Amino acid sequence: MNQVGFAQLMEMGPALSHVGWLQFMKHVPELRKMIKRMENGNYKDNLLEELSDAMGGWANGRLMHQVTNQIDDFGATFNGHTNKWDKLERGLDHMGKFTANMSGFHSINHMLQNLTMKGMAQNFLDYSLKNKRVMSTDRLRELGIDDELLSKIKHEYRHVESKNGKLTRMNFDKWDPDVHAKFSYAIGLWGRRIIQEQDFGDGVSYLMSKELGKTLIQFRTFAITAYSKQLLHGLKHRDLQTASLFLHSTFFAGLVYVGQTHLQATGRHDRREFLRKRLEPEAIAKAAFQRSAYASIFPMFADSAAEMVTGEPFFNSRMSELATNVWTGNASYDWIEKASSGVSGIARAGLSNNYDFSQRDWNNLYRTLPFQNMLGIQQFLHNLGTDLPKYSEDRY
């Protein structure tokens, strides 16, 4: 998951489709100001603070996913390191937090959430000022907004502040409390569909609660959640926005795949061969579809069937570089398989004069290390095996 930040970049497509290019781009210049404020140690953005508070701290992911502060039922903090297994678990949590930071997950997610929050609120301002439609009536109903509530929201928007048609303050303290609560709930639902987050009850209960199921769905919760939040939801509406969402999601998934591939190739000794294989038009098309939200669990079952019939996967373009099929495409199986193959290669090369320790053996071995998939570390470890023969072979 050391490159999971690329997965968040693909959320740009659904965000643009939901809130609109114009509404989204109105607040892009704020990113430069936000970065400037951060350089000066000033993180304050009144509009973001108002919207984030209304949505339950939605854009404060790094703060809300702390692993050092544990609080008991009475509000007191405690260490919690009662035995070696607790210490190991806490250490793994810190490694996970490091991965989320270094992969760009938190920073990219924070940027997208900020722009999405402003874009959603901007949509309602455009409706209030220009009577421009926020979204279809059916989609508004799903958020709990009927005609009466929409009229009340429009009425409360008289309290907001704007400059040249761009929203600057919400002033929720002046809103009717009931309308404020329903509006906050609605944009919370909307935002967690745009920048997809798993809700309680999402997924298959057996897979989420049993050990075997948890193993099989490692790093697949996004695809499973997307089945209901994106695929089934889109099939239910079957409207122009659904088509726009699918095209935007696929387009940005393809762009991210190409960009990620070029970064992965930087510094590799086999750069030309690597790019030629990964950037074939067919490979880009498969990756763009597999990584789009609307593909959901389809590539997983398609590759499982393809491997049973032909022995080769059809898609096989996961962000984590794990296999796509149902049974072997989880991190636990992959680690055990890579570790056993790597150790076996060392043993055979050491015990037999007829066996070469190869690049394949080395690749299997280093892929068991922590952070081995992080850009820079990945290329360094890969290039360490440059002088090894490409494949192992028994010499008689």
Secondary structure, DSSP 4 states (H G I P E B T S, - for coil): -TTTHHHHHTTHHHHHHHH-HHHHHHTTHHHHHHHHHHHTT----HHHHHHHHHTTSTT-HHHHT-SS-EE-TTS-EE----SHHHHHHHHHHHHHHHHHHHTTHHHHHHHHHHHHHHHHHHHHHHHHHH----S-HHHHHHTT--HHHHHHHHHHGGG-EEETTEEEE--GGGS-HHHHHHHHHHHHHHHHHHTT-PPTT-S-HHHHHSHHHHHHTTT-HHHHHHIIIIIIHHHHH-SHHHHHHHHHHHHHHHHHHHHHHHHHHTT-TTHHHHHHHHTSHHHHHHHHHHHSGGGTTHHHHHHHHHHHHTSS-S----TT----STTT-SHHHHHHHHHHHHHHHHHHHHH-TTB---HHHHHHHHTTSTTTTSTTHHHHHHHHTTTS-SS--B--
